[in-house]
Amino acid sequence: SSTFGGKKGRDCGMKVICTASARGVGGRSFSTILEKYFASYILKKYNLDVMSQAKPRLKLKTNCEKVKTRLTANNVVPFNVEYMMDGKDVSGSINRKDFEEAAVPVLEAILQPIKQAMAASGKSAADFKTIELVGGTTRIPCVKRALSKFLGQELSYHCDADESCAKGLVLQAAMLSASFRTRSYQVEDISPHPIEVSWGPVNKSPNAGDRAVVFVKNNPVPSVKAITYPDRVKDFQLTVKYADPSVPTPLIGQYIIKGFPKKIEGEKVKVKVFLKMSINGTVEVKSAQCIELFPEEAAPAPADTPKKMEEEPKEESKKEDNGDKADKPSEKKEQSKPKPAEKKKQRKKRTDLFVESKNLSLPVKVARKLAELEQQMNNTDRIVAETAALRNDLEAYILEIRGKIREELKSYVAKDISDSFLEQLQYQEDWLYDEGYDAPMDTLRGKFQELKKVGDPIFLRKQEYERGKELVEQLKVRCGQYRQLASSGDKKYAHIEKKELDSILLKCKETDTWATNAAVLIGNTPHHQDPPVKCAEIIAKENDLSTFSHQILSKPVPKKEEKKEEAKKEEEAKKDEAKADMETEDTGAANVD
């Protein structure tokens, strides 16, 4: 419960005047009422103590949350839970009247922080123009009535009961952050708990009286406070904690103030410690200073002054000897009045001290042991999750392949293998729902592998036959494409020699013949046997044909100079052949002669 004040105009904003809360009172309190009600009901009617075991207690808690939500809009709500405990189902109901009677103590507890906030702010409900309620519990009818009756006015429900707090936190974070640009809206917040500081020797408990509340309850934030210690001698320790006994872990931090100058060790000096409460409500010892006091040295007097001061007493003594007696009483009066002592001016010297924050974390051995324990729990959770996933995969595999063996895979498995495999599937299913439910991962993995040794080859055989036919047809089409390119006579292939083009035609003929034979073999082989030609062989044949044909058809056209050189080489080769023929003729004629 919080009380707010607002600003109007361009520089609008909000000021938190005070806040109050009741720890342990909220929506969960109403759920607890329902849990106790139905736990007692189930114990009487079904003789089941659902609160004695964790699993039934969790079921009860989950269903009571649903009942609480439905009671908001219904006068009577049924309660039904299957397999609540010991395999028994339970059912019952509760009406809104009984629920509201049981919730009277909680409603009274809800009003307490409102009373505290009103008293702390010094205001009454009539001073507020609008009272807005947020929180999912404010939807409960009895809560609405109790609050409206206590405050004496109609309440507002314009904000979303569940999302408003989260949205407000996000907007406040954006306003505090330098990374986001928001509209100008100032929020003046307060600290909900008082914070006290205690001091004493280092690593020792402070005395009962050495403590003081520095930040009071509803202290504005941000805020800086200073504590002055006039009689510090050596290093000392500060302990900052919440002064509210309702806070479960009150300790905020411990700080050691040290670094005193060596020349003043053992002497009492003044120390000033500064504590800062940030805009986020966090408290820390910001800095500390040692303040030394020194007497200020007097300025040296002029040279004539001592002579005059020496002469003045002589003149006064003469007057005393020659003067009248009437003057003596006046002199005595003047002498009897002491002159006020002049205050000596002092000079301050400030020295920054070192503030050391003590490590409040767990000891290294304890932290390491807890980390190992956490890792063990993570591993256990991971194994449980993987085991559950493997169990579900095994169940899904059994159900899937059993249905397919009887229908689409029927022709791809022999009758005797099919019958034995179906029996194995049924046995594994029965085992899984009985002994196998709590079986470890290794056992489940072994059972899964046994089934896949039989089932996976059947799936693979079906894929080989179906895809093999498609690949054979695709190979025959590819043969026709390369045959057409090699025999087309296209100009872009004119530079390729005829014998190379003929080699492509021959390769296509051989591959097409192989594809025709493969199609015949695949078609004549019973499907429950492995296919004689695998898909990998067909793909290899197609790749071989494509590589061979592409190397020839992709040859570049030779340049003009290369053509000339080739022409010269051809002419020279012809001349050489002609000479050789002439020499052969001459040799033959000589032999005839």
C-alpha positions as CSV (number, residue, x, y, z in Angstrom):
1,S,0.0,0.0,0.0
2,S,1.5,3.4,-1.0
3,T,0.4,7.0,-0.9
4,F,1.3,9.2,-3.8
5,G,1.3,12.9,-4.6
6,G,1.3,14.3,-8.1
7,K,2.4,17.3,-10.0
8,K,0.6,19.1,-12.9
9,G,1.8,21.1,-15.8
10,R,4.8,20.7,-18.1
11,D,7.1,19.3,-15.5
12,C,4.7,16.6,-14.3
13,G,5.8,13.9,-11.9
14,M,4.9,11.8,-8.9
15,K,6.0,11.9,-5.3
16,V,5.8,8.9,-3.1
17,I,4.7,10.1,0.4
18,C,4.9,6.8,2.3
19,T,4.6,3.1,1.8
20,A,3.6,0.1,3.9
21,S,3.4,-3.6,3.4
22,A,2.5,-6.9,5.1
23,R,4.9,-9.6,4.4
24,G,3.3,-13.0,3.6
25,V,-0.1,-11.5,2.9
26,G,-1.4,-11.6,-0.7
27,G,-3.0,-13.8,-3.4
28,R,-1.2,-16.8,-2.1
29,S,-3.0,-16.5,1.2
30,F,-6.3,-17.1,-0.4
31,S,-4.9,-20.1,-2.3
32,T,-3.7,-21.5,1.1
33,I,-7.3,-21.2,2.5
34,L,-8.6,-23.3,-0.4
35,E,-5.8,-25.9,0.0
36,K,-6.6,-26.3,3.7
37,Y,-10.3,-26.5,3.0
38,F,-10.0,-29.2,0.3
39,A,-7.3,-31.1,2.2
40,S,-9.6,-31.4,5.2
41,Y,-12.5,-32.4,2.9
42,I,-10.5,-35.1,1.1
43,L,-9.2,-36.5,4.4
44,K,-12.8,-36.8,5.8
45,K,-14.4,-38.2,2.6
46,Y,-11.7,-40.3,1.0
47,N,-9.4,-40.9,4.0
48,L,-6.4,-39.5,1.9
49,D,-3.8,-37.2,3.6
50,V,-2.8,-35.3,0.5
51,M,-0.6,-32.9,2.5
52,S,1.8,-35.8,3.5
53,Q,3.3,-36.3,0.0
54,A,4.8,-33.8,-2.4
55,K,3.1,-35.0,-5.6
56,P,-0.5,-34.9,-4.3
57,R,0.2,-31.6,-2.6
58,L,1.3,-30.1,-5.9
59,K,-1.8,-31.3,-7.6
60,L,-3.9,-29.8,-4.9
61,K,-2.1,-26.5,-5.1
62,T,-2.5,-26.4,-8.9
63,N,-6.2,-27.1,-8.9
64,C,-6.9,-24.7,-6.0
65,E,-5.4,-21.9,-8.1
66,K,-7.9,-22.7,-10.8
67,V,-10.8,-22.8,-8.3
68,K,-9.7,-19.4,-6.9
69,T,-9.8,-17.9,-10.4
70,R,-13.2,-19.3,-11.2
71,L,-14.7,-18.2,-7.8
72,T,-14.2,-14.6,-9.0
73,A,-17.1,-15.0,-11.5
74,N,-19.1,-18.0,-10.1
75,N,-20.9,-18.6,-6.8
76,V,-20.2,-22.4,-6.8
77,V,-17.1,-24.0,-8.3
78,P,-16.5,-27.8,-8.6
79,F,-13.2,-29.4,-7.7
80,N,-12.2,-32.6,-9.6
81,V,-8.8,-34.2,-9.7
82,E,-8.0,-37.6,-11.3
83,Y,-5.4,-39.9,-9.7
84,M,-5.0,-37.6,-6.7
85,M,-3.4,-40.2,-4.5
86,D,-3.1,-44.0,-4.5
87,G,-4.8,-44.1,-7.9
88,K,-8.0,-42.5,-6.5
89,D,-10.0,-39.7,-8.1
90,V,-11.5,-37.0,-5.8
91,S,-14.3,-34.5,-6.4
92,G,-16.0,-31.8,-4.4
93,S,-17.1,-28.2,-4.6
94,I,-17.0,-24.9,-2.7
95,N,-19.3,-21.9,-2.7
96,R,-18.3,-18.3,-2.5
97,K,-19.9,-17.7,0.9
98,D,-17.9,-20.4,2.6
99,F,-14.7,-19.1,0.9
100,E,-15.3,-15.5,2.1
101,E,-16.0,-16.7,5.7
102,A,-12.7,-18.5,5.8
103,A,-10.9,-15.5,4.3
104,V,-11.9,-13.0,7.0
105,P,-8.5,-13.1,8.8
106,V,-6.8,-12.5,5.5
107,L,-9.0,-9.5,4.7
108,E,-8.2,-8.0,8.1
109,A,-4.5,-8.5,7.4
110,I,-4.9,-6.7,4.1
111,L,-6.3,-3.6,5.8
112,Q,-3.3,-3.3,8.2
113,P,-0.8,-1.8,5.7
114,I,-3.4,0.6,4.5
115,K,-4.0,1.9,8.0
116,Q,-0.2,2.2,8.5
117,A,0.1,4.2,5.2
118,M,-2.7,6.5,6.2
119,A,-1.2,7.1,9.6
120,A,2.3,7.7,8.3
121,S,1.0,10.2,5.6
122,G,-1.3,12.0,8.0
123,K,-4.1,11.8,5.4
124,S,-7.5,10.2,5.3
125,A,-9.3,8.5,2.4
126,A,-11.4,11.7,1.9
127,D,-8.2,13.6,1.0
128,F,-7.7,11.4,-2.1
129,K,-9.6,12.2,-5.3
130,T,-8.9,8.7,-6.8
131,I,-7.7,5.5,-5.3
132,E,-6.4,3.0,-7.9
133,L,-6.0,-0.7,-7.2
134,V,-3.5,-3.0,-8.9
135,G,-2.7,-6.6,-8.5
136,G,-4.5,-9.8,-9.5
137,T,-5.9,-10.4,-6.0
138,T,-7.9,-7.1,-6.3
139,R,-10.3,-9.0,-8.7
140,I,-11.6,-11.1,-5.8
141,P,-15.1,-9.7,-4.9
142,C,-14.6,-9.9,-1.1
143,V,-11.4,-8.0,-1.4
144,K,-13.1,-5.2,-3.4
145,R,-15.9,-4.9,-0.9
146,A,-13.6,-4.9,2.1
147,L,-11.4,-2.1,0.6
148,S,-14.3,0.0,-0.6
149,K,-16.0,-0.3,2.8
150,F,-12.9,0.7,4.7
151,L,-12.0,3.6,2.4
152,G,-15.6,4.8,2.1
153,Q,-15.5,5.5,-1.6
154,E,-15.7,3.7,-5.0
155,L,-12.3,2.4,-6.1
156,S,-10.7,2.8,-9.5
157,Y,-9.7,-0.2,-11.7
158,H,-8.5,1.6,-14.9
159,C,-5.0,0.0,-14.8
160,D,-4.4,-3.6,-15.8
161,A,-4.3,-5.5,-12.5
162,D,-1.5,-7.9,-13.6
163,E,0.6,-5.9,-16.0
164,S,0.6,-2.4,-14.4
165,C,3.4,-3.1,-11.9
166,A,5.7,-4.7,-14.5
167,K,5.1,-1.9,-17.0
168,G,5.8,0.7,-14.3
169,L,9.1,-1.0,-13.5
170,V,10.1,-1.0,-17.1
171,L,9.2,2.7,-17.6
172,Q,11.1,3.7,-14.4
173,A,14.1,1.7,-15.6
174,A,14.0,3.5,-19.0
175,M,13.8,6.9,-17.3
176,L,16.8,6.1,-15.1
177,S,18.8,4.7,-18.0
178,A,20.8,6.9,-20.3
179,S,20.2,4.6,-23.3
180,F,16.5,5.4,-23.6
181,R,14.7,8.7,-24.3
182,T,11.4,9.1,-22.5
183,R,9.0,11.9,-21.7
184,S,9.8,14.2,-18.9
185,Y,8.3,12.7,-15.8
186,Q,9.9,13.0,-12.4
187,V,9.4,10.3,-9.8
188,E,10.4,11.1,-6.2
189,D,10.7,7.8,-4.5
190,I,11.4,6.8,-0.9
191,S,13.1,4.0,1.0
192,P,10.5,1.6,2.6
193,H,12.8,0.4,5.4
194,P,14.9,2.2,8.0
195,I,18.7,1.6,7.7
196,E,21.0,1.8,10.7
197,V,24.8,1.9,11.0
198,S,26.8,0.3,13.9
199,W,30.5,0.8,14.5
200,G,33.2,-0.9,16.4
201,P,36.6,-2.6,16.2
202,V,37.6,-4.5,13.1
203,N,36.2,-8.0,13.0
204,K,34.5,-7.6,16.3
205,S,30.9,-7.2,17.3
206,P,30.0,-3.5,18.1
207,N,28.6,-2.5,21.5
208,A,24.9,-2.2,22.0
209,G,24.9,1.6,22.1
210,D,27.3,2.1,19.2
211,R,24.6,2.3,16.5
212,A,22.3,4.8,15.0
213,V,19.5,5.0,12.4
214,V,20.9,7.0,9.5
215,F,18.2,6.7,6.9
216,V,14.7,6.7,8.5
217,K,11.7,4.9,7.0
218,N,10.2,6.8,4.0
219,N,13.5,8.6,3.5
220,P,13.7,10.3,0.1
221,V,16.0,8.9,-2.5
222,P,18.6,9.7,-3.6
223,S,20.1,10.9,-0.3
224,V,23.5,11.5,1.3
225,K,24.1,11.5,5.0
226,A,27.3,12.1,7.1
227,I,28.3,10.7,10.4
228,T,31.0,12.4,12.5
229,Y,33.1,10.4,15.0
230,P,35.1,12.8,17.2
231,D,37.3,10.3,19.0
232,R,38.7,7.8,16.5
233,V,42.1,6.4,17.3
234,K,42.7,3.6,14.7
235,D,41.0,1.6,12.0
236,F,37.3,0.7,12.7
237,Q,34.5,-1.1,11.1
238,L,31.0,0.0,10.0
239,T,28.1,-2.4,9.6
240,V,25.1,-1.3,7.5
241,K,21.9,-3.2,7.9
242,Y,18.1,-2.8,7.8
243,A,16.6,-1.7,11.2
244,D,13.3,-3.4,10.3
245,P,13.0,-6.7,12.1
246,S,10.6,-8.1,9.4
247,V,13.4,-8.1,6.8
248,P,14.7,-11.8,6.7
249,T,18.3,-10.9,5.8
250,P,18.9,-7.5,7.3
251,L,22.7,-7.2,6.6
252,I,23.6,-4.8,3.7
253,G,27.3,-4.6,4.0
254,Q,30.4,-4.2,6.1
255,Y,33.1,-1.6,5.6
256,I,36.5,-1.0,7.2
257,I,37.7,2.6,7.5
258,K,41.5,2.7,7.5
259,G,44.5,4.6,6.2
260,F,45.0,7.0,9.1
261,P,48.2,9.1,8.8
262,K,51.1,7.6,10.8
263,K,51.9,10.8,12.7
264,I,48.5,10.8,14.4
265,E,48.2,7.1,15.2
266,G,47.2,6.7,18.8
267,E,45.8,10.2,19.0
268,K,42.0,11.0,19.0
269,V,40.9,12.6,15.8
270,K,37.7,13.5,14.1
271,V,36.5,11.3,11.3
272,K,33.6,12.1,9.0
273,V,31.9,9.2,7.1
274,F,29.6,9.8,4.1
275,L,26.8,7.3,3.3
276,K,24.9,7.5,0.0
277,M,21.5,6.0,-0.8
278,S,21.3,5.9,-4.6
279,I,18.3,6.5,-6.7
280,N,17.9,2.8,-6.9
281,G,17.6,2.5,-3.1
282,T,21.0,0.9,-2.6
283,V,23.2,2.0,0.3
284,E,27.0,2.2,0.5
285,V,29.7,4.0,2.4
286,K,30.8,6.5,-0.2
287,S,33.9,8.0,1.4
288,A,35.5,9.0,4.8
289,Q,37.7,11.8,5.9
290,C,40.1,12.4,8.8
291,I,39.9,16.0,10.1
292,E,43.0,17.3,12.0
293,L,43.0,20.7,13.8
294,F,46.1,22.9,14.0
295,P,46.4,26.3,15.8
296,E,46.8,29.1,13.2
297,E,50.2,30.9,13.6
298,A,50.0,34.6,14.5
299,A,51.3,37.2,12.1
300,P,54.7,38.8,13.2
301,A,54.3,42.3,14.9
302,P,56.1,45.5,13.6
303,A,59.6,46.4,15.0
304,D,58.5,49.5,17.0
305,T,55.8,47.7,19.0
306,P,58.0,46.1,21.7
307,K,59.6,49.5,22.7
308,K,56.2,51.2,23.2
309,M,55.0,48.3,25.2
310,E,58.1,48.6,27.5
311,E,57.6,52.3,28.0
312,E,54.0,52.2,28.9
313,P,54.5,50.4,32.3
314,K,57.0,53.1,33.4
315,E,54.6,55.9,32.7
316,E,51.8,54.1,34.6
317,S,54.0,53.6,37.6
318,K,54.8,57.4,37.8
319,K,51.1,58.2,37.7
320,E,50.5,55.8,40.5
321,D,53.1,57.4,42.8
322,N,52.0,61.0,42.1
323,G,48.3,60.5,41.7
324,D,45.6,61.1,44.2
325,K,44.2,58.5,46.4
326,A,40.8,59.0,44.8
327,D,42.2,57.4,41.7
328,K,43.2,54.2,43.4
329,P,39.8,52.6,43.8
330,S,39.1,53.2,40.2
331,E,42.4,51.5,39.3
332,K,41.5,48.5,41.5
333,K,38.2,48.2,39.7
334,E,39.9,48.3,36.3
335,Q,42.3,45.7,37.5
336,S,39.6,43.5,38.9
337,K,37.9,43.1,35.5
338,P,39.7,40.3,33.6
339,K,39.9,40.7,29.8
340,P,38.1,38.0,27.8
341,A,40.5,35.5,26.4
342,E,40.7,35.6,22.6
343,K,39.7,32.4,20.8
344,K,42.6,30.9,19.0
345,K,41.9,30.3,15.3
346,Q,42.4,26.7,14.2
347,R,43.2,25.4,10.8
348,K,41.6,22.2,9.5
349,K,43.4,19.6,7.5
350,R,41.3,17.0,5.7
351,T,42.8,13.6,4.7
352,D,40.8,11.1,2.7
353,L,40.7,7.6,4.3
354,F,40.5,4.3,2.6
355,V,37.1,2.6,2.6
356,E,37.4,-1.2,2.2
357,S,34.3,-3.2,1.5
358,K,34.3,-6.6,3.2
359,N,33.5,-9.7,1.2
360,L,30.2,-11.1,2.4
361,S,30.2,-14.0,0.0
362,L,30.4,-17.6,1.0
363,P,33.8,-19.1,1.8
364,V,35.6,-20.6,-1.2
365,K,35.3,-24.2,0.0
366,V,31.6,-23.8,0.7
367,A,31.0,-22.1,-2.7
368,R,32.9,-24.8,-4.5
369,K,30.9,-27.5,-2.8
370,L,27.7,-25.8,-3.6
371,A,28.8,-25.3,-7.2
372,E,29.5,-29.1,-7.5
373,L,26.2,-29.9,-5.9
374,E,24.5,-27.6,-8.4
375,Q,26.3,-29.2,-11.3
376,Q,25.2,-32.6,-10.0
377,M,21.6,-31.5,-9.9
378,N,21.9,-30.0,-13.4
379,N,23.3,-33.3,-14.7
380,T,20.5,-35.2,-12.9
381,D,17.9,-32.9,-14.5
382,R,19.5,-33.3,-17.9
383,I,19.5,-37.1,-17.6
384,V,15.9,-37.1,-16.5
385,A,14.9,-34.9,-19.4
386,E,16.9,-36.9,-22.0
387,T,15.4,-40.2,-20.5
388,A,11.9,-38.8,-20.8
389,A,12.6,-37.7,-24.4
390,L,14.1,-41.1,-25.3
391,R,11.1,-42.9,-23.8
392,N,8.7,-40.7,-25.8
393,D,10.7,-41.3,-29.0
394,L,10.6,-45.1,-28.4
395,E,6.9,-45.0,-27.9
396,A,6.4,-42.9,-31.0
397,Y,8.6,-45.3,-33.0
398,I,6.6,-48.3,-31.9
399,L,3.3,-46.8,-32.7
400,E,4.4,-45.4,-36.1
401,I,6.2,-48.5,-37.5
402,R,3.5,-50.9,-36.3
403,G,0.9,-49.0,-38.3
404,K,3.0,-48.8,-41.4
405,I,4.1,-52.5,-41.3
406,R,0.4,-53.4,-41.6
407,E,-0.2,-50.9,-44.5
408,E,2.3,-49.1,-46.6
409,L,5.4,-51.2,-45.6
410,K,3.6,-54.5,-45.9
411,S,5.0,-55.3,-49.4
412,Y,8.5,-54.4,-48.3
413,V,8.9,-57.1,-45.6
414,A,8.6,-60.8,-45.7
415,K,5.6,-62.4,-44.0
416,D,7.5,-64.3,-41.4
417,I,9.7,-61.2,-40.5
418,S,6.6,-59.1,-40.3
419,D,4.9,-61.4,-37.9
420,S,7.9,-61.7,-35.6
421,F,8.5,-58.0,-35.7
422,L,4.9,-57.1,-34.8
423,E,5.2,-59.5,-31.8
424,Q,8.5,-57.8,-30.8
425,L,6.8,-54.4,-31.0
426,Q,3.9,-55.5,-28.9
427,Y,6.2,-56.9,-26.3
428,Q,8.3,-53.7,-26.2
429,E,5.2,-51.6,-25.8
430,D,3.9,-53.6,-22.9
431,W,7.3,-53.5,-21.3
432,L,7.5,-49.7,-21.8
433,Y,4.2,-49.1,-20.0
434,D,5.1,-51.4,-17.1
435,E,8.7,-52.0,-16.1
436,G,10.2,-49.7,-18.7
437,Y,8.5,-46.6,-17.3
438,D,11.3,-46.2,-14.7
439,A,14.0,-47.8,-16.8
440,P,17.4,-45.9,-17.1
441,M,18.5,-44.3,-20.3
442,D,21.0,-47.0,-21.3
443,T,18.2,-49.7,-21.1
444,L,15.8,-47.6,-23.2
445,R,18.6,-46.9,-25.8
446,G,19.3,-50.6,-26.0
447,K,15.6,-51.5,-26.6
448,F,15.4,-48.7,-29.2
449,Q,18.4,-50.1,-31.1
450,E,17.0,-53.6,-31.2
451,L,13.8,-52.3,-32.9
452,K,15.7,-50.1,-35.3
453,K,17.9,-53.0,-36.5
454,V,14.7,-54.6,-37.9
455,G,12.6,-51.5,-38.7
456,D,15.2,-49.2,-40.3
457,P,16.1,-51.6,-43.2
458,I,12.4,-51.8,-44.1
459,F,12.1,-48.0,-44.3
460,L,15.3,-47.9,-46.3
461,R,14.2,-50.6,-48.7
462,K,11.0,-48.7,-49.4
463,Q,13.0,-45.5,-50.1
464,E,15.4,-47.4,-52.4
465,Y,12.7,-48.9,-54.6
466,E,10.6,-45.7,-54.9
467,R,13.6,-43.3,-55.4
468,G,15.4,-45.8,-57.6
469,K,12.7,-45.8,-60.2
470,E,12.8,-42.0,-60.3
471,L,16.6,-41.9,-60.6
472,V,16.6,-44.4,-63.5
473,E,14.1,-42.2,-65.4
474,Q,16.2,-39.1,-64.6
475,L,19.3,-40.9,-65.9
476,K,17.6,-41.8,-69.2
477,V,16.5,-38.2,-69.7
478,R,20.1,-37.0,-69.1
479,C,21.4,-39.5,-71.7
480,G,18.9,-38.1,-74.2
481,Q,20.0,-34.5,-73.4
482,Y,23.7,-35.2,-74.0
483,R,23.0,-37.3,-77.1
484,Q,21.0,-34.4,-78.6
485,L,23.8,-31.9,-77.8
486,A,26.5,-34.1,-79.3
487,S,24.6,-34.8,-82.5
488,S,23.0,-31.3,-83.0
489,G,25.8,-29.8,-85.2
490,D,25.5,-26.5,-83.4
491,K,28.1,-23.9,-84.4
492,K,29.3,-23.5,-80.8
493,Y,30.5,-27.1,-80.9
494,A,32.1,-26.8,-84.4
495,H,35.6,-26.5,-82.9
496,I,35.2,-29.9,-81.2
497,E,36.6,-32.9,-83.1
498,K,34.1,-35.4,-84.4
499,K,35.7,-38.3,-82.6
500,E,35.2,-36.6,-79.3
501,L,31.5,-36.0,-80.1
502,D,31.2,-39.6,-81.1
503,S,32.7,-40.6,-77.8
504,I,29.8,-38.7,-76.0
505,L,27.3,-40.6,-78.2
506,L,28.9,-43.9,-77.3
507,K,28.9,-43.0,-73.6
508,C,25.2,-42.1,-73.7
509,K,24.4,-45.4,-75.5
510,E,26.2,-47.4,-72.9
511,T,24.6,-45.5,-70.0
512,D,21.1,-45.7,-71.5
513,T,21.5,-49.5,-71.9
514,W,22.7,-49.8,-68.3
515,A,19.7,-47.8,-67.1
516,T,17.2,-49.9,-69.1
517,N,18.6,-53.1,-67.6
518,A,18.6,-51.5,-64.1
519,A,14.9,-50.6,-64.5
520,V,14.1,-54.2,-65.6
521,L,15.9,-55.6,-62.6
522,I,14.2,-53.3,-60.1
523,G,10.8,-54.1,-61.6
524,N,11.3,-57.9,-61.5
525,T,12.7,-58.1,-58.0
526,P,10.2,-58.7,-55.1
527,H,10.0,-55.7,-52.9
528,H,10.6,-57.6,-49.7
529,Q,14.1,-58.3,-51.0
530,D,16.9,-55.7,-51.2
531,P,16.9,-53.9,-54.6
532,P,19.6,-55.2,-57.0
533,V,20.6,-51.7,-58.0
534,K,21.1,-49.1,-55.3
535,C,20.3,-45.4,-55.6
536,A,23.9,-44.6,-55.0
537,E,25.0,-46.6,-58.1
538,I,22.4,-44.7,-60.3
539,I,23.6,-41.4,-59.0
540,A,27.3,-42.4,-59.6
541,K,26.4,-43.3,-63.2
542,E,24.7,-40.0,-63.8
543,N,27.6,-38.0,-62.3
544,D,30.1,-40.0,-64.5
545,L,28.1,-39.2,-67.7
546,S,27.8,-35.6,-66.8
547,T,31.5,-35.1,-66.0
548,F,32.6,-36.9,-69.2
549,S,30.2,-35.0,-71.5
550,H,30.8,-31.6,-69.8
551,Q,34.6,-31.8,-70.2
552,I,34.2,-32.2,-73.9
553,L,31.3,-29.8,-74.6
554,S,32.8,-27.0,-72.5
555,K,36.1,-26.8,-74.4
556,P,36.8,-23.2,-75.3
557,V,37.0,-22.0,-79.0
558,P,40.7,-21.7,-80.0
559,K,42.0,-18.2,-80.9
560,K,43.0,-17.0,-84.4
561,E,46.8,-17.3,-83.8
562,E,46.3,-20.8,-82.5
563,K,44.3,-21.6,-85.7
564,K,47.2,-20.3,-87.8
565,E,49.7,-22.3,-86.0
566,E,47.6,-25.4,-86.2
567,A,47.2,-24.7,-90.0
568,K,50.9,-24.4,-90.4
569,K,51.5,-27.6,-88.5
570,E,49.0,-29.3,-90.7
571,E,50.7,-28.0,-93.9
572,E,54.1,-29.1,-92.6
573,A,52.7,-32.4,-91.7
574,K,51.3,-32.8,-95.2
575,K,54.7,-31.8,-96.8
576,D,56.5,-34.3,-94.6
577,E,54.1,-37.0,-95.7
578,A,54.6,-36.0,-99.4
579,K,58.4,-36.1,-99.0
580,A,58.1,-39.5,-97.3
581,D,55.9,-40.8,-100.1
582,M,58.4,-39.5,-102.8
583,E,61.3,-41.1,-101.0
584,T,59.5,-44.3,-100.8
585,E,58.7,-44.2,-104.6
586,D,62.4,-43.4,-105.4
587,T,63.6,-46.3,-103.3
588,G,61.1,-48.6,-105.0
589,A,62.3,-47.6,-108.5
590,A,65.9,-48.1,-107.6
591,N,65.2,-51.5,-106.4
592,V,63.4,-52.3,-109.7
593,D,66.4,-51.2,-111.7
